[in-house]
Amino acid sequence: MIQKSFLLLSTVLLLFSCSESSRSEDIYVNDIIELNAAISNASPGDEIIMTNNDWTDVEIRFVGYGTEQRPITLKAETPGKVLINGKSDLKLGGEYLIVDGLYFTDGMSPSNAVIEFAINQDTVANHSKVTNCVILDFNKGQRNQTDLWVLFKGRHNELTHSYIAGKANRGPTVRVDLEGNKNIKNYHKITNNHFGPRPPKGGPSAETIQLGNSYTSMAPSYTLVANNLFDRCNGEVEIISSKTNFNEFRNNVFYKSEGSLVTRHGNYCTVDGNYFIGDSNSEQIGGVRLIGTGHWVTNNYFYNLKGKVFRSPLAVMNGIPKSPLNRYIQVTDVVVAYNSWINCISPWQFGVGSNTDQKDVLPASEIRSERPIRTLVANNLIFNRKRDEPSIVAHDSLDGIIFKSNIINSQGITFQHDSILKQAEFSLTELDDNIFIPAEDLSEFERFSGFEFDLISKDLFGNSRAENNSVGAIAGEPEEKINIMDDSQYGPFWYSTKPADERNAQSHLVSSSDELQNAIKAAAYSDTIILKAERYALKSTLKIDKKLTIRSADIDNKATIQYLGEAGAPAFEMNPKGELSLIAVILEGNGENYAFAPLKENMSSLYNLNIKDSEIFNFDYVLKGFKHSFAEYIKIRSTTIQNCKNGLELSAEDDDRGDYNAENVIIADCTFSNISKNVIDYYRGGYDESTVGGNLTVTNSTFTQSGSQEENGILIDTYGIINVNITGNTFRNNNVRLVARLWGAKNNTHSDNMIENSGKLIVEENLPLKLMY
């Protein structure tokens, strides 16, 4: 008995001794030298704590080998108080590493990624996690420079509870790489993150998440993207671009994001339980676009979506025969079941991208003629308060699609293909903001039971379908109140996306040129500068790098800004994030300078321009866009523009890679006279349907005696722009060959224009474009 007691005591002491010897350490570091030393000496279980400070121009190489029970952690002393800025990045390599609480802001990566789960090709990270971090506006110096903000390599890595927003330069925000055996079958997790606003880029390569690329698209990835909020992610047409096999997208919220979740390449994806919430003011917000084989789209909720064709609430594409990996593979063996579309315009579109009518201008390798086959659409629900558009749009034959037990509320209107949908009388009740559920029990409607439908065991809210099943995404009310926009579910616990108490915008009255220049420098975001004097003579450019309004004190007696700057210099220089509203101002040049222009270089982010009730005359260019500059919107309303050599020049992106200089150009109630060349030159080159963009609206405006010196003879040149509307205008005595040449195969329209002695307005169905691939 004594021997047993002694043995037990010895064992306890030994375990205690081992525990003491392996106890983890908290290692505080104050600079990059101390940090590098701590990383070199770290052992499993250690926590390296970066002290609260600005960490500027640091390239952190976090290499270590923890264990599942005892990872090595690199963390902020106080989450959000360790600011990583300047030219800085973070790379991880090894096993079981955690990064916690860092804040990347006011800087840019010196490499190809801000955070990368690899040190180099040979040293990748596995079983590692980045959590509770923020990356905000960490852009390269120029929009065309490419990087990733989070680059996954290795296996079993995570990005979780982080906030990432403001990426304006080229490249997906997050990408998973699969090149090399060490990176396939990776089982990465991207969960509970808040992906904040990403501004439109004006071209391709601006996804929020890209999983793989076309050349690794046949590799298995098994990446999980779940419980994230995608909040106004407007970078391009693809919010998520899935380009590998066996990925899962579950329980995400896509809120007013202008794009879609796209199975661009690869096969066998699961899209389940996601919310797609639209905006009545936008026609660019989509849902799910399908390409490839074996996808299951179930339990998803689509609300108030107005996107069309490639951005449709459900877009099932045509493929290319014998498609190369980087184009469009035929849709086969796909299941779309138990989903709900509420107040969506033409929610189902099949054969999207069919382009056999363009066979004369495209090679056979680009003709999308393979219709979806062996595709099942079953047990879905559609509700529209108003039915002014068909519920189903067939861009090609539907002979390869099987429709079973789908219902639509009856509004007494019948359209082609509506026989596919069973008419039913039911109403909705509002459960929460943007969430509507059937007010009646719909379980009486017959449901189709297909192969493996028993695996769709729960509805959108997690209710069991075995007990009370129904068509649509919702089989019953949730057990607890849902709030899909509750910030606490996404992102870091310490970071709030709610704006701080906003200061009241200030007004600055100026009476001299010096006062005007000083006021622009001193003004804060959203301030207004009021011009009290009659005239301001300026020799130097006014720099706009914040949101400002400049207006006359008396809109009936407009103040004049006379710009005397040198040739080729703008009166207003639009810097990144500059946003100018010019209201009731006369702007006069010397015939050789510009009225408005962005920077020629280092446009890291977009600018915006709004002109109203003004007069602009005697400039070389009204607006001169440069390569890699981009505006989200240019609005000119109730303004007279005259005696200028050039109008709006937005054609600098001439590489034919899908880029363009402005997303939205709006001209309304304006007068253009004596513009020597183009009034508008707006260009997007390159044949690629993923660059669905460029929007021009010209309405109720007058154009006279303009365009006579334009070499191509076109007054409004919109080559390659997807969306053009020219309506209610007067064109009189313009010595041009063409008022405009519209692209008939796209959303280009014209109506109610009066054309006198001004050439023709023509429509060209098959516009020849250079292939991007």
Summary of the structure (lengths in Angstrom):
residues: 773
radius of gyration: 29.1
end to end distance: 82.2
largest distance: 116.4
contacts: 2826
relative contact order: 0.06
helix: 8%
strand: 40%
